[in-house]
């Protein structure tokens, strides 16, 4: 949001248009009451690093003061103008990220969140986020050992740390670990933005009813993810058993380490083609590393990149009034 000038004495926009920077806009300040500015007499900027708390009857807002001017009016007297930056109705919410699962996709999340916030707000704005990056070795080992309780302990510690650090909601930067959302939610007091629900919203918006799902073996075969899609009236297609093993192995042995092989891409495209033949009208990239390997340009049917979708919904929530 661009800085803006507010006339404390209610000076009309038409009276000051063209006097100052054209990208700044002006409104009469009728309902605001900043008593410490009353009676101020000075020429030129006075302060650039003060956080101001103010309120009216309907909303609380915080603004950063960039400058205060006192202008002499042609008719006599003075008008006090304050250049401020902020969001009326509250500041940007802080996004708590549980990352490192793997760190390859966490980098993508961080880039997307900042780019999307900047696209919305312009200027030099970026996302307010707090990252707790776990050791992926601990996660991967316990996934293969089917020790989900140990993984839950790791994620609960991460989530509670983010909550204590001031996060307003949690984004888990992986599809597979959403299996543990119920356990995590029971231990914290802030919401978790569920990746499957966000993906289902995007699929519904596209008017698609039957989708192919790629991801880790747990994501493709267990109910924690598919059930949320099915409850939304979607039909889910998964690969054959041998192809599930292939997809899972490429994720853990290659993509989680930043290794991208053309032969692995061709295997994924073959599997996707088989799902299309089974009636899939779209494909869910249900692992946040898969977009390192295949893109929309590689596939004829619509692709639902869960990393992109999740990050986009997180930004919408962070900026919502």
C-alpha positions as a Markdown table, in Angstrom:
| # | Residue | x | y | z |
|---|---|---|---|---|
| 1 | Unk | 0.0 | 0.0 | 0.0 |
| 2 | Unk | 1.5 | 3.4 | -1.0 |
| 3 | Unk | 2.0 | 6.1 | 1.6 |
| 4 | Unk | -0.7 | 8.6 | 1.8 |
| 5 | Unk | -1.2 | 12.1 | 3.1 |
| 6 | Unk | -4.1 | 12.9 | 5.4 |
| 7 | Unk | -5.2 | 16.4 | 6.1 |
| 8 | Unk | -5.9 | 16.7 | 9.8 |
| 9 | Unk | -8.2 | 19.7 | 9.4 |
| 10 | Unk | -10.3 | 18.1 | 6.7 |
| 11 | Unk | -8.8 | 20.1 | 3.8 |
| 12 | Unk | -10.4 | 18.9 | 0.5 |
| 13 | Unk | -8.5 | 16.9 | -2.1 |
| 14 | Unk | -9.3 | 19.4 | -4.8 |
| 15 | Unk | -7.5 | 22.1 | -2.8 |
| 16 | Unk | -4.3 | 20.2 | -2.5 |
| 17 | Unk | -4.2 | 18.3 | -5.8 |
| 18 | Unk | -0.9 | 19.0 | -7.6 |
| 19 | Unk | 0.8 | 20.6 | -4.5 |
| 20 | Unk | 2.6 | 17.4 | -3.5 |
| 21 | Unk | 3.6 | 14.0 | -5.0 |
| 22 | Unk | 0.8 | 12.9 | -7.4 |
| 23 | Unk | 0.8 | 9.2 | -6.2 |
| 24 | Unk | -0.3 | 10.2 | -2.7 |
| 25 | Unk | -4.0 | 10.6 | -2.0 |
| 26 | Unk | -5.8 | 12.7 | 0.4 |
| 27 | Unk | -9.0 | 12.3 | 2.5 |
| 28 | Unk | -10.6 | 14.5 | 5.2 |
| 29 | Unk | -9.6 | 13.3 | 8.6 |
| 30 | Unk | -12.9 | 13.8 | 10.4 |
| 31 | Unk | -13.2 | 10.7 | 12.6 |
| 32 | Unk | -9.6 | 10.4 | 13.7 |
| 33 | Unk | -8.3 | 12.0 | 16.8 |
| 34 | Unk | -4.5 | 12.3 | 17.3 |
| 35 | Unk | -4.3 | 14.8 | 20.2 |
| 36 | Unk | -0.5 | 15.0 | 20.3 |
| 37 | Unk | -0.5 | 16.6 | 16.8 |
| 38 | Unk | -2.9 | 19.4 | 17.8 |
| 39 | Unk | -1.2 | 22.7 | 18.0 |
| 40 | Unk | 1.9 | 21.5 | 16.3 |
| 41 | Unk | 3.7 | 24.4 | 14.5 |
| 42 | Unk | 6.7 | 23.5 | 12.2 |
| 43 | Unk | 7.7 | 23.5 | 8.6 |
| 44 | Unk | 9.1 | 20.4 | 6.9 |
| 45 | Unk | 9.3 | 16.7 | 7.9 |
| 46 | Unk | 9.5 | 16.1 | 11.6 |
| 47 | Unk | 9.8 | 12.3 | 12.1 |
| 48 | Unk | 10.3 | 9.1 | 10.0 |
| 49 | Unk | 10.3 | 6.2 | 12.5 |
| 50 | Unk | 7.3 | 6.5 | 14.8 |
| 51 | Unk | 4.6 | 3.9 | 15.0 |
| 52 | Unk | 1.2 | 5.5 | 15.6 |
| 53 | Unk | -1.8 | 3.7 | 17.2 |
| 54 | Unk | -5.2 | 5.2 | 16.5 |
| 55 | Unk | -8.8 | 4.2 | 16.4 |
| 56 | Unk | -12.3 | 5.4 | 15.6 |
| 57 | Unk | -15.6 | 3.8 | 16.5 |
| 58 | Unk | -15.5 | 1.0 | 13.9 |
| 59 | Unk | -11.9 | -0.2 | 13.5 |
| 60 | Unk | -8.4 | -0.2 | 15.0 |
| 61 | Unk | -5.5 | 0.7 | 12.7 |
| 62 | Unk | -1.7 | 1.1 | 13.0 |
| 63 | Unk | 0.2 | 3.4 | 10.8 |
| 64 | Unk | 3.9 | 4.3 | 10.3 |
| 65 | Unk | 4.5 | 8.0 | 10.1 |
| 66 | Unk | 6.9 | 9.0 | 7.3 |
| 67 | Unk | 6.7 | 12.8 | 7.6 |
| 68 | Unk | 4.6 | 15.6 | 9.1 |
| 69 | Unk | 4.2 | 18.9 | 7.3 |
| 70 | Unk | 2.6 | 22.2 | 8.2 |
| 71 | Unk | 1.5 | 24.2 | 5.2 |
| 72 | Unk | 0.5 | 27.8 | 5.1 |
| 73 | Unk | -2.9 | 28.2 | 3.4 |
| 74 | Unk | -3.5 | 31.0 | 0.8 |
| 75 | Unk | -6.5 | 32.2 | 3.0 |
| 76 | Unk | -4.3 | 32.3 | 6.1 |
| 77 | Unk | -3.7 | 29.8 | 8.8 |
| 78 | Unk | -2.0 | 26.5 | 8.6 |
| 79 | Unk | -2.9 | 22.9 | 7.6 |
| 80 | Unk | -1.1 | 20.0 | 9.2 |
| 81 | Unk | -0.5 | 17.0 | 6.8 |
| 82 | Unk | 0.7 | 13.6 | 7.9 |
| 83 | Unk | 2.3 | 11.1 | 5.5 |
| 84 | Unk | 1.5 | 7.6 | 6.7 |
| 85 | Unk | 1.7 | 4.0 | 5.5 |
| 86 | Unk | -0.4 | 1.1 | 6.8 |
| 87 | Unk | -3.6 | -0.9 | 6.4 |
| 88 | Unk | -6.8 | 0.5 | 7.7 |
| 89 | Unk | -8.5 | -2.4 | 9.7 |
| 90 | Unk | -5.2 | -4.0 | 10.8 |
| 91 | Unk | -1.8 | -5.0 | 9.7 |
| 92 | Unk | -0.7 | -8.0 | 7.6 |
| 93 | Unk | -1.1 | -11.3 | 9.4 |
| 94 | Unk | 2.1 | -13.2 | 10.2 |
| 95 | Unk | 2.4 | -16.6 | 8.4 |
| 96 | Unk | 4.0 | -19.4 | 10.4 |
| 97 | Unk | 5.8 | -21.8 | 8.1 |
| 98 | Unk | 6.8 | -25.3 | 9.0 |
| 99 | Unk | 9.4 | -26.0 | 6.5 |
| 100 | Unk | 12.4 | -28.2 | 5.7 |
| 101 | Unk | 10.1 | -30.9 | 4.5 |
| 102 | Unk | 12.1 | -30.7 | 2.2 |
| 103 | Unk | 13.9 | -27.5 | 2.2 |
| 104 | Unk | 13.8 | -27.5 | -1.7 |
| 105 | Unk | 10.1 | -26.8 | -1.6 |
| 106 | Unk | 10.4 | -24.5 | 1.4 |
| 107 | Unk | 12.5 | -22.2 | -0.8 |
| 108 | Unk | 9.7 | -22.1 | -3.3 |
| 109 | Unk | 7.1 | -21.3 | -0.7 |
| 110 | Unk | 9.2 | -18.4 | 0.6 |
| 111 | Unk | 9.7 | -17.0 | -2.9 |
| 112 | Unk | 6.0 | -17.3 | -3.8 |
| 113 | Unk | 4.7 | -15.7 | -0.5 |
| 114 | Unk | 6.9 | -12.7 | -1.0 |
| 115 | Unk | 6.2 | -12.2 | -4.7 |
| 116 | Unk | 2.5 | -12.6 | -4.2 |
| 117 | Unk | 2.4 | -10.1 | -1.3 |
| 118 | Unk | 4.5 | -7.6 | -3.3 |
| 119 | Unk | 2.1 | -8.1 | -6.3 |
| 120 | Unk | -0.8 | -7.2 | -4.1 |
| 121 | Unk | 0.7 | -4.3 | -2.1 |
| 122 | Unk | 3.4 | -3.0 | -4.5 |
| 123 | Unk | 6.4 | -0.9 | -3.4 |
| 124 | Unk | 8.9 | -2.8 | -1.4 |
| 125 | Unk | 6.3 | -4.9 | 0.5 |
| 126 | Unk | 7.0 | -8.5 | 1.4 |
| 127 | Unk | 5.4 | -11.2 | 3.4 |
| 128 | Unk | 5.5 | -11.2 | 7.2 |
| 129 | Unk | 6.4 | -14.8 | 8.0 |
| 130 | Unk | 8.2 | -16.9 | 10.6 |
| 131 | Unk | 9.9 | -20.1 | 9.5 |
| 132 | Unk | 10.6 | -23.1 | 11.6 |
| 133 | Unk | 12.7 | -25.5 | 9.5 |
| 134 | Unk | 12.9 | -29.1 | 10.7 |
| 135 | Unk | 15.6 | -31.6 | 10.1 |
| 136 | Unk | 14.2 | -33.6 | 7.1 |
| 137 | Unk | 16.3 | -36.7 | 8.0 |
| 138 | Unk | 14.2 | -37.1 | 11.1 |
| 139 | Unk | 11.0 | -36.8 | 9.1 |
| 140 | Unk | 12.1 | -39.2 | 6.2 |
| 141 | Unk | 13.4 | -41.8 | 8.6 |
| 142 | Unk | 10.2 | -41.9 | 10.6 |
| 143 | Unk | 7.9 | -41.9 | 7.5 |
| 144 | Unk | 9.6 | -45.1 | 6.3 |
| 145 | Unk | 9.5 | -46.6 | 9.8 |
| 146 | Unk | 5.8 | -45.7 | 10.0 |
| 147 | Unk | 6.5 | -43.8 | 13.2 |
| 148 | Unk | 4.0 | -41.0 | 12.8 |
| 149 | Unk | 3.8 | -40.3 | 16.5 |
| 150 | Unk | 7.4 | -39.2 | 16.5 |
| 151 | Unk | 6.8 | -37.0 | 13.5 |
| 152 | Unk | 3.8 | -35.5 | 15.3 |
| 153 | Unk | 5.9 | -34.6 | 18.2 |
| 154 | Unk | 8.4 | -32.8 | 15.9 |
| 155 | Unk | 5.6 | -30.8 | 14.2 |
| 156 | Unk | 3.8 | -29.9 | 17.4 |
| 157 | Unk | 7.0 | -28.5 | 18.7 |
| 158 | Unk | 7.4 | -26.5 | 15.5 |
| 159 | Unk | 3.8 | -25.2 | 15.6 |
| 160 | Unk | 3.8 | -24.2 | 19.2 |
| 161 | Unk | 7.1 | -22.4 | 18.7 |
| 162 | Unk | 5.6 | -20.5 | 15.8 |
| 163 | Unk | 2.5 | -19.6 | 17.8 |
| 164 | Unk | 4.7 | -18.3 | 20.7 |
| 165 | Unk | 6.7 | -16.3 | 18.1 |
| 166 | Unk | 3.5 | -14.5 | 17.0 |
| 167 | Unk | 2.3 | -16.4 | 14.0 |
| 168 | Unk | -1.4 | -15.8 | 13.2 |
| 169 | Unk | -1.8 | -19.1 | 11.3 |
| 170 | Unk | 0.2 | -22.1 | 10.2 |
| 171 | Unk | 1.3 | -23.3 | 6.8 |
| 172 | Unk | 2.8 | -26.8 | 6.6 |
| 173 | Unk | 5.1 | -26.7 | 3.5 |
| 174 | Unk | 4.3 | -30.3 | 2.4 |
| 175 | Unk | 1.3 | -32.4 | 1.5 |
| 176 | Unk | 2.3 | -35.6 | 3.3 |
| 177 | Unk | 2.5 | -34.2 | 6.8 |
| 178 | Unk | -1.0 | -32.9 | 6.6 |
| 179 | Unk | -1.8 | -36.4 | 7.8 |
| 180 | Unk | -1.0 | -35.0 | 11.3 |
| 181 | Unk | -3.1 | -31.9 | 11.1 |
| 182 | Unk | -5.6 | -33.1 | 13.7 |
| 183 | Unk | -2.9 | -33.9 | 16.2 |
| 184 | Unk | -1.2 | -30.6 | 15.7 |
| 185 | Unk | -4.4 | -28.5 | 15.8 |
| 186 | Unk | -5.4 | -30.1 | 19.2 |
| 187 | Unk | -2.2 | -28.6 | 20.7 |
| 188 | Unk | -2.3 | -25.1 | 19.4 |
| 189 | Unk | -4.7 | -22.1 | 19.4 |
| 190 | Unk | -4.1 | -20.8 | 15.9 |
| 191 | Unk | -5.5 | -22.3 | 12.7 |
| 192 | Unk | -3.7 | -24.5 | 10.1 |
| 193 | Unk | -4.3 | -23.7 | 6.5 |
| 194 | Unk | -5.0 | -27.1 | 5.0 |
| 195 | Unk | -3.4 | -27.7 | 1.6 |
| 196 | Unk | -6.0 | -30.3 | 0.5 |
| 197 | Unk | -8.9 | -27.9 | 1.2 |
| 198 | Unk | -7.2 | -25.1 | -0.7 |
| 199 | Unk | -6.6 | -27.5 | -3.6 |
| 200 | Unk | -10.2 | -28.7 | -3.6 |
| 201 | Unk | -11.3 | -25.1 | -3.8 |
| 202 | Unk | -9.1 | -24.6 | -6.9 |
| 203 | Unk | -10.4 | -27.8 | -8.6 |
| 204 | Unk | -14.0 | -26.8 | -7.9 |
| 205 | Unk | -13.4 | -23.4 | -9.3 |
| 206 | Unk | -12.1 | -25.0 | -12.5 |
| 207 | Unk | -15.3 | -27.1 | -12.9 |
| 208 | Unk | -13.4 | -30.4 | -12.8 |
| 209 | Unk | -14.9 | -33.4 | -11.0 |
| 210 | Unk | -12.3 | -36.2 | -11.7 |
| 211 | Unk | -8.6 | -35.7 | -10.9 |
| 212 | Unk | -5.4 | -37.7 | -10.9 |
| 213 | Unk | -3.3 | -37.5 | -7.7 |
| 214 | Unk | 0.5 | -37.7 | -7.6 |
| 215 | Unk | 2.4 | -37.5 | -4.4 |
| 216 | Unk | 4.2 | -39.6 | -1.8 |
| 217 | Unk | 2.9 | -43.1 | -1.2 |
| 218 | Unk | 1.0 | -42.1 | 2.0 |
| 219 | Unk | -0.6 | -39.2 | 0.2 |
| 220 | Unk | -1.7 | -41.3 | -2.7 |
| 221 | Unk | -2.9 | -44.4 | -0.8 |
| 222 | Unk | -4.1 | -43.2 | 2.6 |
| 223 | Unk | -7.4 | -41.4 | 3.3 |
| 224 | Unk | -6.2 | -38.3 | 5.2 |
| 225 | Unk | -5.8 | -36.4 | 1.9 |
| 226 | Unk | -8.1 | -38.1 | -0.6 |
| 227 | Unk | -11.0 | -38.1 | 1.9 |
| 228 | Unk | -11.1 | -34.3 | 1.9 |
| 229 | Unk | -11.3 | -34.3 | -1.9 |
| 230 | Unk | -14.0 | -37.0 | -2.0 |
| 231 | Unk | -16.1 | -35.1 | 0.6 |
| 232 | Unk | -16.1 | -32.2 | -1.8 |
| 233 | Unk | -17.7 | -34.4 | -4.5 |
| 234 | Unk | -14.4 | -35.1 | -6.4 |
| 235 | Unk | -13.4 | -38.5 | -7.8 |
| 236 | Unk | -9.8 | -39.3 | -7.3 |
| 237 | Unk | -7.6 | -41.4 | -9.6 |
| 238 | Unk | -4.2 | -42.7 | -8.4 |
| 239 | Unk | -1.5 | -44.7 | -10.3 |
| 240 | Unk | -1.1 | -48.4 | -10.4 |
| 241 | Unk | 0.7 | -50.0 | -7.4 |
| 242 | Unk | 4.1 | -50.3 | -9.3 |
| 243 | Unk | 3.8 | -46.7 | -10.4 |
| 244 | Unk | 3.0 | -45.5 | -6.9 |
| 245 | Unk | 6.4 | -47.0 | -5.9 |
| 246 | Unk | 8.1 | -45.2 | -8.8 |
| 247 | Unk | 6.5 | -41.8 | -8.0 |
| 248 | Unk | 7.4 | -42.1 | -4.3 |
| 249 | Unk | 11.0 | -43.2 | -5.0 |
| 250 | Unk | 11.7 | -40.3 | -7.3 |
| 251 | Unk | 10.3 | -37.8 | -4.7 |
| 252 | Unk | 12.5 | -39.0 | -1.8 |
| 253 | Unk | 15.6 | -40.1 | -3.7 |
| 254 | Unk | 15.8 | -37.3 | -6.2 |
| 255 | Unk | 13.5 | -34.3 | -5.9 |
| 256 | Unk | 13.9 | -33.8 | -2.1 |
| 257 | Unk | 17.7 | -33.5 | -2.9 |
| 258 | Unk | 17.2 | -31.1 | -5.8 |
| 259 | Unk | 18.0 | -33.7 | -8.3 |
| 260 | Unk | 16.0 | -33.4 | -11.5 |
| 261 | Unk | 16.4 | -36.1 | -14.2 |
| 262 | Unk | 14.9 | -36.2 | -17.6 |
| 263 | Unk | 14.2 | -39.9 | -17.4 |
| 264 | Unk | 12.3 | -39.4 | -14.2 |
| 265 | Unk | 10.3 | -36.6 | -15.9 |
| 266 | Unk | 9.4 | -39.0 | -18.7 |
| 267 | Unk | 8.2 | -41.6 | -16.2 |
| 268 | Unk | 6.0 | -39.1 | -14.5 |
| 269 | Unk | 4.5 | -38.0 | -17.9 |
| 270 | Unk | 3.9 | -41.7 | -18.7 |
| 271 | Unk | 2.0 | -42.2 | -15.4 |
| 272 | Unk | 0.1 | -39.0 | -15.9 |
| 273 | Unk | -1.0 | -40.1 | -19.4 |
| 274 | Unk | -2.2 | -43.4 | -17.9 |
| 275 | Unk | -4.3 | -41.4 | -15.4 |
| 276 | Unk | -5.8 | -39.3 | -18.2 |
| 277 | Unk | -6.8 | -42.5 | -20.0 |
| 278 | Unk | -8.6 | -43.5 | -16.8 |
| 279 | Unk | -10.7 | -40.3 | -17.0 |
| 280 | Unk | -8.7 | -37.8 | -15.0 |
| 281 | Unk | -9.6 | -34.3 | -16.2 |
| 282 | Unk | -6.8 | -32.7 | -14.2 |
| 283 | Unk | -3.7 | -33.6 | -12.3 |
| 284 | Unk | -2.9 | -32.7 | -8.7 |
| 285 | Unk | 0.8 | -32.3 | -8.1 |
| 286 | Unk | 0.3 | -33.5 | -4.5 |
| 287 | Unk | 3.8 | -33.2 | -3.4 |
| 288 | Unk | 5.4 | -29.8 | -3.1 |
| 289 | Unk | 8.6 | -31.0 | -4.9 |
| 290 | Unk | 6.9 | -32.4 | -8.0 |
| 291 | Unk | 6.8 | -28.9 | -9.6 |
| 292 | Unk | 10.6 | -29.1 | -9.8 |
| 293 | Unk | 10.0 | -31.9 | -12.4 |
| 294 | Unk | 6.8 | -31.3 | -14.3 |
| 295 | Unk | 4.9 | -28.1 | -15.3 |
| 296 | Unk | 1.6 | -27.2 | -16.9 |
| 297 | Unk | 3.4 | -26.9 | -20.3 |
| 298 | Unk | 4.2 | -30.6 | -20.1 |
| 299 | Unk | 0.7 | -31.8 | -19.6 |
| 300 | Unk | -2.5 | -31.3 | -21.8 |
| 301 | Unk | -5.0 | -31.3 | -18.9 |
| 302 | Unk | -5.1 | -28.7 | -16.2 |
| 303 | Unk | -2.4 | -29.0 | -13.5 |
| 304 | Unk | -3.1 | -28.2 | -9.9 |
| 305 | Unk | 0.2 | -27.2 | -8.3 |
| 306 | Unk | -0.4 | -27.5 | -4.6 |
| 307 | Unk | 2.6 | -25.4 | -3.7 |
| 308 | Unk | 1.3 | -22.5 | -5.8 |
| 309 | Unk | -2.2 | -22.9 | -4.6 |
| 310 | Unk | -1.3 | -23.2 | -0.9 |
| 311 | Unk | 1.0 | -20.1 | -1.1 |
| 312 | Unk | -1.7 | -18.1 | -2.9 |
| 313 | Unk | -4.4 | -18.9 | -0.3 |
| 314 | Unk | -1.9 | -18.1 | 2.5 |
| 315 | Unk | -1.3 | -14.6 | 1.1 |
| 316 | Unk | -5.1 | -14.1 | 0.7 |
| 317 | Unk | -5.5 | -15.0 | 4.4 |
| 318 | Unk | -2.6 | -12.8 | 5.5 |
| 319 | Unk | -4.1 | -9.8 | 3.7 |
| 320 | Unk | -7.7 | -10.3 | 4.5 |
| 321 | Unk | -9.5 | -7.5 | 6.3 |
